[in-house]
Structure formats: C-alpha cells, structure tokens
Amino acid sequence: MKAVRQSSRQVAFLDRDGTLLWEPPETQQIDSLDKLRILPGVIEGLLRLQRNGFELVMVSNQNGIGTPAFPKRDFEIPQREFLRQLKERGIVFKEIFICPHLPGKGCACRKPRTGLVSSFLKANAVDLSSSFVIGDRETDGEFAQKLGIRFIRMETNGRFPRFASLRRKTSETDISVFLNIDGSGRSEISTGIGFFDHMLDLLAKNSLINLTLQARGDLSVDEHHTVEDTALALGSALAEALGDKRGIERYGFLLPMDEALAEVALDLSGRPFLVFDGTFKREYVGEFPTELVAHFFQSFAQALKCSLHMTIRRGSNEHHKVEALFKGLGRSLRQAFRICPYERGIPSAKGSL
C-alpha cells in the first residue's frame, strides 16, 4: 500500500540567518561575502522540500537595512550570491520577504507580526494544515502561531532539520505522521490503544524524535490493522526524513528495564530484516495484544528498510519487557540517526544505503 500524501498548495516559510545561513554571533548580520556560509543540511533539505511539492518562501528580519550601519548594498551582495548558489543546485524561492526595520519601530512587517506575508496569503490558496515555518527563534514560533501553521524549530547555526509528513490511508486505517528526527523527544500520539500510545511516546522520547501521530483504525474488529499500519507509516516517514542517509552513524545498539533486559541492534542498511527472540506469558498488556509486539517491529523494519535484531534476555513483568524493547529501539535509532563528524558521505562501501 503506497502512502497517500496530502495534496494541495503547500508552503515552507523559511527564516534566513541562523536557519539557512550561518549568523555571525557578534553582529548578527551577513554584510559581506566572507561571512556567507550555508548551514549543514540546507541544500539537501530544500531540494527535498521542492521534490515533495513545497513552495519555498523566505521571511526574514534584517535590522536596519539602508541605514549607515547596514547599507543596502552590504545586504544585497551576499544575498544575491546566496540565491545564485541555490539556483545552481535547482533551488528557487517562490517569494522573498524582508523586513528592513529596526526593532522598536513598531512596523507591521517585522516577525512575529504577519504583515510581510498577508498579501501573499490573500492572493494564494495556501493549505495551512500542511504548511509550516522553519526557524531558530521564539519569534519564528510566534509567527507560525499567528499564521495558524506548524513550527519546526532548529538550533541557531545548527543543522537544517530532517523531517517528514506522511498520511497512510486504507479501507481499514487512516494514519497521519509528522516527525522531526533532529528534535527533542516531544510527542503527541493517539492510536486508540492506550498502552500502544505509551510505547510510542517512549520510543519518541528515547530517540529524540519529535513525533505527532494520529491513527484511526477498525478497533471494533481488533487491534491488528491499527498496529501494523502505524508501524508501516512510522517507518516510511523515518525513511523519508533520513533521505540518502549521508553522514549518519548508521548503526545503533540494550536496555535494562528493572528486572527486564532487552537487547536491540539496528543497521540502517536499506535491507529490511527482523530477528526477534522473546516470549510473553500474558495475551494482553493493557489493550495491546502481546502477539503484535514482534509484528509491529517486523512492519517497522520493513518500512524503514533496516536490519533489526531484538532479544528479550530476561524479565518477569510483561509490561517491562515490552517497554524495554521500545526504549531500546528508541536509543538505537538515536545513535544510528546521529550525524557523524567524521563521515563525509554515505556510510557504505557500496555508496548507497
């Protein structure tokens, strides 16, 4: 079953300094070519957004353009070079909106105010439910809130976030996933199965993935379709966020949970495979059938295209055993997703994963 993505006009509103370009901490202004540095992951991230049908719109506060302290020419020269480098790689902004005013002037265009984009929004049918703002400041978050769209925050001068949005709909389930693998572990989960929600929350927290997931399934039949399709949607979204896996650690490795011990080994190999060794004495933990534990991980490995080995070494409490597996997977993903400072390309002798 192929994932069904949200259709309609989608816009990525992007901050500039500290998000796309390195922001000099001393001046907070890019006023010469020698200060122009594109941040890690920006080219790959913008290309992926365009491939997925997003229009790119830059929205930036630039303090005092045109004043003696920041002549207009000093802004325009590095800005033109930045746009030229992007165009060489096939990246084009639909619109660029710049507020040139100093803080405290009370203009309607300075973020978090929305004056810069109000005419654009009126003239264009933008799907606010699938659009978002990417930025590095609280004001970017407030700007997104005023627009009524999602905010993806990154560290100032950090790596451009790796994220994905996906919807998987069948006659049995309807699953929506939004995730950022460069997050902090925040999650909003709703599957209709309480214990399953708890496990996915723990997976997100331990992997440091920001995860929003909503699943509606035919629970009146049983839990099978909801669990299986959630695993497939989650794995597919993670695979999309990873892209070509350039620069990642690739491997992740064990987690004790009180008396329980689970061993989890992971390879983002591009080859789906699960080895699962564990048994459960109870049919259910909460409303979650224990027979679906291995099936969830099987479906997840299939969609993420990873090699996943999971063993329950010991344990007497079924809740703890399942929890150790989900936490262990989260920790393995955290390690495998991490960008390695020594890995310049794709971590495979084959040149692809």
Beta strands, then each sheet from edge to edge (+ up, - down):
strand 1: 10-14
strand 2: 54-61
strand 3: 95-99
strand 4: 132-135
strand 5: 150-153
strand 6: 163-169
strand 7: 173-180
strand 8: 187-190
strand 9: 210-217
strand 10: 251-252
strand 11: 255-257
strand 12: 260-267
strand 13: 273-277
strand 14: 284-285
strand 15: 288-289
strand 16: 307-314
sheet 1: 3+ 2+ 1+ 4+ 5+
sheet 2: 6+ 7- 9+ 8+
sheet 3: 10+ 12- 11+
sheet 4: 10+ 12- 16+ 13+
sheet 5: 14+ 15-
end
